[in-house]
Amino acid sequence: MEPGPITSINLPASTTSRTSPQSANEGQSFDKVLETATSKYSGPQSGPASALKPLEGPSPDISAISASEPLRAPPPSQAHVFAAYENNAKPSESAPSLSGFQKYKDDQLLRNPGGRSYHLDKKEVVENTYKESISGLVRKDLSDALGNVRKFFGNMLMGTTVLYRNDKNEIQEGHQRGLLETTRDFFKDLGSALSFGTWHPECAEAPKGFTNRLFYSASKLKDAVLGDILGGIPSCVNHMGKNIILSGLHLAEVLPDAATGSFEPGQKLTTTIFDNGHVMVEYLTDIIPTGDAWLRVHASSLKELKPPILYNLKMPEHFTGDARWEHVRNTPFRKTIETIGSLITDGLAIGLLGQTGCSSNRRHQIDN
């Protein structure tokens, strides 16, 4: 079958010929291109494009337009033209989102002195250019070691300051209870519970009515036993031990910094090893029984009928009102590694207790 004759189609002038923008605008400035593009709407223009004025004159009479004449879109305004140019010349750049591991590492390095780029006394994180002098590196190491010693005594006494990021990625300051402070809280909670609210140092007014006093007493007894004795005091001891380990870690960083800090690869290697070592110490001390992560994983809610593990997994990334979650970004990555690690340490603790019990029983049988 032979093809039929090709019928001639008359296309509008704007579509019959196309020229690549590169060839049409090559060698022309933006002012010249803009002047050429707008001349067909506003007539001849003199001067640069930056001096263009809004079109003047009466509006066209729509009723005078023939029905057969196709309607055309109104010409772009000068503001629209310049806005389009700015959008193309300077595209908006959104900050890249951090991964779960990056958020976790950032949170851990904010808690205690030690991160190379983290200056906790100034509440800032600076970009590491790996161009620091050896004396500057050594001073930072000694400052981090001394800072952890100070936090050790703070955790032993009336608590310390802890830095964290809120939902706007801003560094905020929180409070971490110390051992002496927790012991004081225990006696205050116990006294409030035993007096059924007659002594109420934490509240402005005493509870009224028998039912309210009974609930108040039960709440304070729970705070004294679970919050202070079983959770608070061991947690403070955990923080103190963590500070001792971190102080020794960053004191040991002085030697490699002094030996390899004179060139960039040496600084990068030392920073990577000791920053990651800092994060590992934070993680291991968090997941052991009574550690911060262990307390989150084993938390539960009778009111919401959520058992341990599930309660933490259902928590949002940012949660205020409870110090166990307030100072961390509880991302899926954090939940995963903390849950797995806490369950492993539970198994190791149970096995260790079993071995100790068996050994004690055997000795008792031999003695008999």
BASEDREN-614524 format. One record per residue (C-alpha): residue number from 0; x, y, z. Coordinates in Angstrom, 1 decimal, m for minus. Layout:
N
+-----+--------+--------+--------+
| num |     c1 |     c2 |     c3 |
+-----+--------+--------+--------+
| NUM |      X |      Y |      Z |
...
+-----+--------+--------+--------+
END
This chain:
368
+-----+--------+--------+--------+
| num |     c1 |     c2 |     c3 |
+-----+--------+--------+--------+
|   0 |    0.0 |    0.0 |    0.0 |
|   1 |    1.5 |    3.3 |   m1.1 |
|   2 |    1.4 |    6.2 |    1.4 |
|   3 |   m1.0 |    9.0 |    0.4 |
|   4 |    0.1 |   12.6 |   m0.2 |
|   5 |    1.2 |   14.6 |    2.7 |
|   6 |   m1.2 |   17.4 |    3.5 |
|   7 |    0.4 |   20.8 |    4.2 |
|   8 |   m0.3 |   22.0 |    7.7 |
|   9 |    0.1 |   25.7 |    8.5 |
|  10 |    1.5 |   26.0 |   11.9 |
|  11 |    1.7 |   29.2 |   13.9 |
|  12 |    4.9 |   31.2 |   13.5 |
|  13 |    5.9 |   30.5 |   17.0 |
|  14 |    6.1 |   26.7 |   16.4 |
|  15 |    7.5 |   26.5 |   12.8 |
|  16 |   11.0 |   27.5 |   13.8 |
|  17 |   12.8 |   26.7 |   17.0 |
|  18 |   16.3 |   27.9 |   17.9 |
|  19 |   18.3 |   26.4 |   20.8 |
|  20 |   18.6 |   28.9 |   23.7 |
|  21 |   22.3 |   28.5 |   23.7 |
|  22 |   22.8 |   29.6 |   20.1 |
|  23 |   20.2 |   32.4 |   20.4 |
|  24 |   21.6 |   33.9 |   23.5 |
|  25 |   25.2 |   33.1 |   23.1 |
|  26 |   27.4 |   36.2 |   23.6 |
|  27 |   24.5 |   38.3 |   24.9 |
|  28 |   24.2 |   39.6 |   28.4 |
|  29 |   21.1 |   39.1 |   30.5 |
|  30 |   20.0 |   42.7 |   30.0 |
|  31 |   20.1 |   42.3 |   26.2 |
|  32 |   18.2 |   39.0 |   26.3 |
|  33 |   15.6 |   40.5 |   28.6 |
|  34 |   15.2 |   43.5 |   26.4 |
|  35 |   14.7 |   41.3 |   23.3 |
|  36 |   12.2 |   39.1 |   25.1 |
|  37 |   10.1 |   41.9 |   26.3 |
|  38 |   10.2 |   44.2 |   23.3 |
|  39 |    7.4 |   42.3 |   21.5 |
|  40 |    5.1 |   43.2 |   24.3 |
|  41 |    6.0 |   46.7 |   25.3 |
|  42 |    7.5 |   48.1 |   22.1 |
|  43 |   11.0 |   49.5 |   21.6 |
|  44 |   12.9 |   50.1 |   24.8 |
|  45 |   16.0 |   52.2 |   25.3 |
|  46 |   18.5 |   51.7 |   28.1 |
|  47 |   19.4 |   48.6 |   30.0 |
|  48 |   16.8 |   46.1 |   31.2 |
|  49 |   17.2 |   47.3 |   34.8 |
|  50 |   15.6 |   50.6 |   33.7 |
|  51 |   12.4 |   49.0 |   32.2 |
|  52 |    9.2 |   50.6 |   33.4 |
|  53 |    5.8 |   49.1 |   33.7 |
|  54 |    3.7 |   49.2 |   30.5 |
|  55 |    1.5 |   52.3 |   30.2 |
|  56 |   m1.6 |   53.1 |   28.2 |
|  57 |   m5.3 |   52.2 |   28.3 |
|  58 |   m6.4 |   48.6 |   28.7 |
|  59 |   m7.4 |   46.9 |   25.4 |
|  60 |  m11.1 |   46.7 |   24.7 |
|  61 |  m12.0 |   43.0 |   24.9 |
|  62 |  m15.3 |   43.6 |   23.0 |
|  63 |  m13.5 |   44.8 |   20.0 |
|  64 |  m11.5 |   41.6 |   19.6 |
|  65 |  m12.8 |   39.4 |   16.8 |
|  66 |  m14.2 |   36.0 |   17.8 |
|  67 |  m12.1 |   34.3 |   15.2 |
|  68 |   m8.9 |   35.8 |   16.6 |
|  69 |   m7.3 |   33.5 |   19.2 |
|  70 |   m6.8 |   34.9 |   22.6 |
|  71 |   m3.3 |   35.3 |   23.9 |
|  72 |   m2.0 |   35.2 |   27.5 |
|  73 |   m1.0 |   38.6 |   28.9 |
|  74 |    2.7 |   39.4 |   28.8 |
|  75 |    4.8 |   38.6 |   31.8 |
|  76 |    5.3 |   41.5 |   34.2 |
|  77 |    8.7 |   42.8 |   34.9 |
|  78 |    8.5 |   41.5 |   38.5 |
|  79 |    7.7 |   38.0 |   37.2 |
|  80 |   10.6 |   38.1 |   34.7 |
|  81 |   13.1 |   39.0 |   37.4 |
|  82 |   11.7 |   36.5 |   39.8 |
|  83 |   12.1 |   33.7 |   37.3 |
|  84 |   15.7 |   34.8 |   36.6 |
|  85 |   16.5 |   34.8 |   40.3 |
|  86 |   15.0 |   31.3 |   40.8 |
|  87 |   17.1 |   29.9 |   38.0 |
|  88 |   20.3 |   31.7 |   38.9 |
|  89 |   20.1 |   31.0 |   42.6 |
|  90 |   18.1 |   27.8 |   43.3 |
|  91 |   17.0 |   27.2 |   46.8 |
|  92 |   19.2 |   24.9 |   48.8 |
|  93 |   17.7 |   22.9 |   51.6 |
|  94 |   19.9 |   21.5 |   54.4 |
|  95 |   20.6 |   17.8 |   53.9 |
|  96 |   18.8 |   15.6 |   56.3 |
|  97 |   20.9 |   13.6 |   58.7 |
|  98 |   20.8 |    9.8 |   58.9 |
|  99 |   19.8 |    8.0 |   62.1 |
| 100 |   23.5 |    7.2 |   62.8 |
| 101 |   24.6 |   10.8 |   62.3 |
| 102 |   21.9 |   12.0 |   64.7 |
| 103 |   22.9 |    9.4 |   67.2 |
| 104 |   26.6 |   10.3 |   67.0 |
| 105 |   25.8 |   14.0 |   67.4 |
| 106 |   23.6 |   13.4 |   70.4 |
| 107 |   26.2 |   11.2 |   72.1 |
| 108 |   29.0 |   13.8 |   71.5 |
| 109 |   26.9 |   16.5 |   73.0 |
| 110 |   26.5 |   14.8 |   76.3 |
| 111 |   30.0 |   14.8 |   77.6 |
| 112 |   33.3 |   16.6 |   76.6 |
| 113 |   35.3 |   14.8 |   74.0 |
| 114 |   34.2 |   15.4 |   70.4 |
| 115 |   36.9 |   17.1 |   68.4 |
| 116 |   34.4 |   19.6 |   66.8 |
| 117 |   32.3 |   19.9 |   70.0 |
| 118 |   32.9 |   22.8 |   72.3 |
| 119 |   30.3 |   22.2 |   75.0 |
| 120 |   31.3 |   25.2 |   77.2 |
| 121 |   30.4 |   27.5 |   74.2 |
| 122 |   27.4 |   25.3 |   73.2 |
| 123 |   28.6 |   25.1 |   69.6 |
| 124 |   29.8 |   22.6 |   67.1 |
| 125 |   32.4 |   24.0 |   64.6 |
| 126 |   33.5 |   22.5 |   61.3 |
| 127 |   36.7 |   20.5 |   61.7 |
| 128 |   39.2 |   21.7 |   59.1 |
| 129 |   42.0 |   19.4 |   60.3 |
| 130 |   44.4 |   22.4 |   60.3 |
| 131 |   44.8 |   22.8 |   64.1 |
| 132 |   48.2 |   23.1 |   65.6 |
| 133 |   49.7 |   20.4 |   67.8 |
| 134 |   49.4 |   22.7 |   70.8 |
| 135 |   45.7 |   23.4 |   70.0 |
| 136 |   45.0 |   19.6 |   69.7 |
| 137 |   46.7 |   18.8 |   73.0 |
| 138 |   44.9 |   21.7 |   74.8 |
| 139 |   41.6 |   20.3 |   73.5 |
| 140 |   42.4 |   16.8 |   74.7 |
| 141 |   43.4 |   18.0 |   78.2 |
| 142 |   40.3 |   20.2 |   78.4 |
| 143 |   38.1 |   17.3 |   77.5 |
| 144 |   39.7 |   15.0 |   80.1 |
| 145 |   39.4 |   17.8 |   82.8 |
| 146 |   35.8 |   18.5 |   81.7 |
| 147 |   34.9 |   14.8 |   82.3 |
| 148 |   36.5 |   15.0 |   85.8 |
| 149 |   34.4 |   18.0 |   86.6 |
| 150 |   31.3 |   16.2 |   85.4 |
| 151 |   32.2 |   13.2 |   87.6 |
| 152 |   32.0 |   15.4 |   90.7 |
| 153 |   28.8 |   17.1 |   89.3 |
| 154 |   27.2 |   13.7 |   88.9 |
| 155 |   28.3 |   12.7 |   92.4 |
| 156 |   26.9 |   15.9 |   93.9 |
| 157 |   24.0 |   18.1 |   92.7 |
| 158 |   23.9 |   17.2 |   89.0 |
| 159 |   25.4 |   18.5 |   85.7 |
| 160 |   24.3 |   20.3 |   82.6 |
| 161 |   23.6 |   18.2 |   79.5 |
| 162 |   23.2 |   19.5 |   76.0 |
| 163 |   20.7 |   18.2 |   73.4 |
| 164 |   19.0 |   19.2 |   70.2 |
| 165 |   15.3 |   20.0 |   70.1 |
| 166 |   12.9 |   19.4 |   67.2 |
| 167 |   14.3 |   22.6 |   65.5 |
| 168 |   17.8 |   21.2 |   65.6 |
| 169 |   18.8 |   23.9 |   68.1 |
| 170 |   21.2 |   23.1 |   70.9 |
| 171 |   19.4 |   23.3 |   74.3 |
| 172 |   20.5 |   22.9 |   77.9 |
| 173 |   19.0 |   20.4 |   80.3 |
| 174 |   19.8 |   19.1 |   83.8 |
| 175 |   21.0 |   15.7 |   84.8 |
| 176 |   20.5 |   14.7 |   88.5 |
| 177 |   23.5 |   14.0 |   90.7 |
| 178 |   23.9 |   11.3 |   93.3 |
| 179 |   23.5 |   13.6 |   96.3 |
| 180 |   20.6 |   15.4 |   94.7 |
| 181 |   18.8 |   12.1 |   94.0 |
| 182 |   19.3 |   11.0 |   97.6 |
| 183 |   17.8 |   14.2 |   98.8 |
| 184 |   14.8 |   13.7 |   96.4 |
| 185 |   14.3 |   10.2 |   97.8 |
| 186 |   13.9 |   11.5 |  101.4 |
| 187 |   11.6 |   14.3 |  100.1 |
| 188 |    9.4 |   11.8 |   98.2 |
| 189 |    9.4 |    9.3 |  101.0 |
| 190 |    8.4 |   11.9 |  103.6 |
| 191 |    5.6 |   13.2 |  101.3 |
| 192 |    4.3 |    9.7 |  100.8 |
| 193 |    4.4 |    8.7 |  104.5 |
| 194 |    2.7 |   12.0 |  105.6 |
| 195 |    0.0 |   11.6 |  102.9 |
| 196 |    0.8 |   15.0 |  101.5 |
| 197 |    0.9 |   16.9 |  104.8 |
| 198 |    4.6 |   17.6 |  103.9 |
| 199 |    4.6 |   18.6 |  100.3 |
| 200 |    7.9 |   20.4 |   99.3 |
| 201 |    7.3 |   19.8 |   95.6 |
| 202 |    3.8 |   21.2 |   95.6 |
| 203 |    2.4 |   24.6 |   96.5 |
| 204 |   m0.7 |   23.2 |   98.1 |
| 205 |   m1.4 |   20.0 |  100.0 |
| 206 |   m3.8 |   17.5 |   98.4 |
| 207 |   m7.4 |   17.8 |   99.7 |
| 208 |   m9.7 |   14.9 |  100.6 |
| 209 |   m8.9 |   11.4 |  101.6 |
| 210 |   m8.9 |   10.0 |   98.0 |
| 211 |   m6.5 |   12.7 |   96.7 |
| 212 |   m4.2 |   12.2 |   99.6 |
| 213 |   m4.1 |    8.5 |   99.0 |
| 214 |   m3.3 |    8.8 |   95.3 |
| 215 |   m0.7 |   11.5 |   96.1 |
| 216 |    1.0 |    9.2 |   98.7 |
| 217 |    1.1 |    6.3 |   96.2 |
| 218 |    2.6 |    8.5 |   93.5 |
| 219 |    5.3 |    9.8 |   95.8 |
| 220 |    6.1 |    6.3 |   97.0 |
| 221 |    6.5 |    5.2 |   93.4 |
| 222 |    8.8 |    8.1 |   92.8 |
| 223 |   10.9 |    7.3 |   95.8 |
| 224 |   11.3 |    3.6 |   95.1 |
| 225 |   11.3 |    3.4 |   91.3 |
| 226 |   12.5 |    6.8 |   90.3 |
| 227 |   15.1 |    7.5 |   93.1 |
| 228 |   16.3 |    4.2 |   94.6 |
| 229 |   16.0 |    1.7 |   91.7 |
| 230 |   16.5 |    4.1 |   88.8 |
| 231 |   18.0 |    7.4 |   90.0 |
| 232 |   20.9 |    6.3 |   92.2 |
| 233 |   22.3 |    3.5 |   90.0 |
| 234 |   22.0 |    5.9 |   87.0 |
| 235 |   24.1 |    8.5 |   88.7 |
| 236 |   26.7 |    5.9 |   89.5 |
| 237 |   26.6 |    4.9 |   85.8 |
| 238 |   27.2 |    8.5 |   84.8 |
| 239 |   30.2 |    8.8 |   87.2 |
| 240 |   31.8 |    5.7 |   85.8 |
| 241 |   31.3 |    6.9 |   82.3 |
| 242 |   33.0 |   10.2 |   83.0 |
| 243 |   36.0 |    8.4 |   84.5 |
| 244 |   36.4 |    6.2 |   81.4 |
| 245 |   36.0 |    9.2 |   79.0 |
| 246 |   38.5 |   11.2 |   81.0 |
| 247 |   41.1 |    8.4 |   80.6 |
| 248 |   40.2 |    8.0 |   76.9 |
| 249 |   40.8 |   11.6 |   76.0 |
| 250 |   43.9 |   11.8 |   78.2 |
| 251 |   45.3 |    9.0 |   76.1 |
| 252 |   44.5 |   11.0 |   73.0 |
| 253 |   47.3 |   13.5 |   73.8 |
| 254 |   50.1 |   11.1 |   72.7 |
| 255 |   48.8 |   10.3 |   69.1 |
| 256 |   47.8 |   14.0 |   68.6 |
| 257 |   51.3 |   15.1 |   69.6 |
| 258 |   52.9 |   12.4 |   67.3 |
| 259 |   50.7 |   12.7 |   64.2 |
| 260 |   49.0 |   16.1 |   64.6 |
| 261 |   51.5 |   17.9 |   62.4 |
| 262 |   49.9 |   16.7 |   59.2 |
| 263 |   46.2 |   16.4 |   58.1 |
| 264 |   45.9 |   12.6 |   57.6 |
| 265 |   47.2 |   12.1 |   61.1 |
| 266 |   44.6 |   14.5 |   62.5 |
| 267 |   41.8 |   12.8 |   60.6 |
| 268 |   42.9 |    9.3 |   61.7 |
| 269 |   43.2 |   10.3 |   65.4 |
| 270 |   39.9 |   12.2 |   65.3 |
| 271 |   38.0 |    9.3 |   63.7 |
| 272 |   39.4 |    6.8 |   66.2 |
| 273 |   38.8 |    8.7 |   69.4 |
| 274 |   35.4 |   10.3 |   68.4 |
| 275 |   34.1 |    6.9 |   67.5 |
| 276 |   35.6 |    5.5 |   70.7 |
| 277 |   33.8 |    8.2 |   72.7 |
| 278 |   30.5 |    7.2 |   71.0 |
| 279 |   31.2 |    3.5 |   71.8 |
| 280 |   31.8 |    4.3 |   75.5 |
| 281 |   28.5 |    6.2 |   75.6 |
| 282 |   26.7 |    3.3 |   74.0 |
| 283 |   28.1 |    0.5 |   76.1 |
| 284 |   27.5 |    2.4 |   79.4 |
| 285 |   23.9 |    3.2 |   78.2 |
| 286 |   22.8 |   m0.3 |   77.5 |
| 287 |   24.0 |   m2.0 |   80.6 |
| 288 |   21.4 |   m2.4 |   83.4 |
| 289 |   20.5 |    1.0 |   84.9 |
| 290 |   22.1 |    2.8 |   82.0 |
| 291 |   20.1 |    5.5 |   80.2 |
| 292 |   19.2 |    3.4 |   77.2 |
| 293 |   18.4 |    0.4 |   79.4 |
| 294 |   15.9 |    2.5 |   81.4 |
| 295 |   14.2 |    3.6 |   78.2 |
| 296 |   13.9 |    0.1 |   76.8 |
| 297 |   12.5 |   m1.3 |   80.1 |
| 298 |   10.1 |    1.6 |   80.7 |
| 299 |    6.3 |    0.7 |   80.6 |
| 300 |    3.0 |    2.5 |   80.9 |
| 301 |    0.1 |    0.9 |   82.9 |
| 302 |   m2.2 |    3.8 |   81.9 |
| 303 |   m1.6 |    3.1 |   78.2 |
| 304 |   m1.3 |   m0.6 |   78.6 |
| 305 |    2.1 |   m0.7 |   76.9 |
| 306 |    4.7 |   m3.2 |   78.2 |
| 307 |    8.5 |   m2.7 |   78.2 |
| 308 |   10.2 |   m2.5 |   74.9 |
| 309 |    6.9 |   m1.7 |   73.1 |
| 310 |    6.5 |    1.5 |   75.1 |
| 311 |    9.8 |    2.8 |   74.0 |
| 312 |    9.3 |    1.7 |   70.4 |
| 313 |    6.1 |    3.7 |   70.2 |
| 314 |    7.8 |    6.9 |   71.5 |
| 315 |    8.2 |    9.8 |   69.0 |
| 316 |   11.6 |   11.1 |   68.1 |
| 317 |   11.2 |   14.2 |   70.3 |
| 318 |    9.4 |   13.9 |   73.6 |
| 319 |    9.3 |   16.3 |   76.5 |
| 320 |    8.2 |   15.9 |   80.1 |
| 321 |   10.4 |   12.8 |   80.9 |
| 322 |   14.2 |   13.2 |   81.3 |
| 323 |   14.7 |    9.7 |   79.9 |
| 324 |   13.6 |   10.8 |   76.5 |
| 325 |   13.9 |   14.6 |   76.7 |
| 326 |   17.6 |   14.8 |   76.0 |
| 327 |   17.9 |   12.4 |   73.0 |
| 328 |   16.4 |   12.1 |   69.5 |
| 329 |   14.7 |    8.8 |   69.8 |
| 330 |   15.1 |    7.8 |   66.1 |
| 331 |   14.3 |    4.3 |   64.7 |
| 332 |   18.1 |    3.8 |   64.5 |
| 333 |   18.5 |    4.6 |   68.2 |
| 334 |   15.6 |    2.5 |   69.3 |
| 335 |   16.9 |   m0.5 |   67.3 |
| 336 |   20.5 |   m0.5 |   68.6 |
| 337 |   19.5 |    0.3 |   72.2 |
| 338 |   16.8 |   m2.4 |   72.3 |
| 339 |   19.1 |   m5.1 |   70.9 |
| 340 |   22.0 |   m4.0 |   73.1 |
| 341 |   19.8 |   m3.9 |   76.3 |
| 342 |   18.3 |   m7.3 |   75.7 |
| 343 |   21.8 |   m8.8 |   75.1 |
| 344 |   23.0 |   m7.3 |   78.4 |
| 345 |   19.9 |   m8.6 |   80.1 |
| 346 |   20.8 |  m12.1 |   78.9 |
| 347 |   24.5 |  m11.7 |   80.0 |
| 348 |   23.4 |  m10.4 |   83.4 |
| 349 |   21.0 |  m13.3 |   83.9 |
| 350 |   23.7 |  m15.8 |   82.8 |
| 351 |   26.2 |  m14.2 |   85.2 |
| 352 |   23.8 |  m14.3 |   88.1 |
| 353 |   23.0 |  m18.0 |   87.3 |
| 354 |   26.7 |  m18.8 |   87.2 |
| 355 |   27.3 |  m17.0 |   90.5 |
| 356 |   24.3 |  m18.8 |   92.1 |
| 357 |   25.5 |  m22.2 |   90.9 |
| 358 |   29.0 |  m21.6 |   92.2 |
| 359 |   27.7 |  m20.5 |   95.5 |
| 360 |   25.5 |  m23.6 |   95.8 |
| 361 |   28.4 |  m25.9 |   94.9 |
| 362 |   30.6 |  m24.4 |   97.5 |
| 363 |   27.8 |  m24.7 |  100.1 |
| 364 |   27.4 |  m28.4 |   99.2 |
| 365 |   31.1 |  m29.1 |   99.4 |
| 366 |   31.3 |  m27.4 |  102.8 |
| 367 |   28.5 |  m29.6 |  104.1 |
+-----+--------+--------+--------+
END
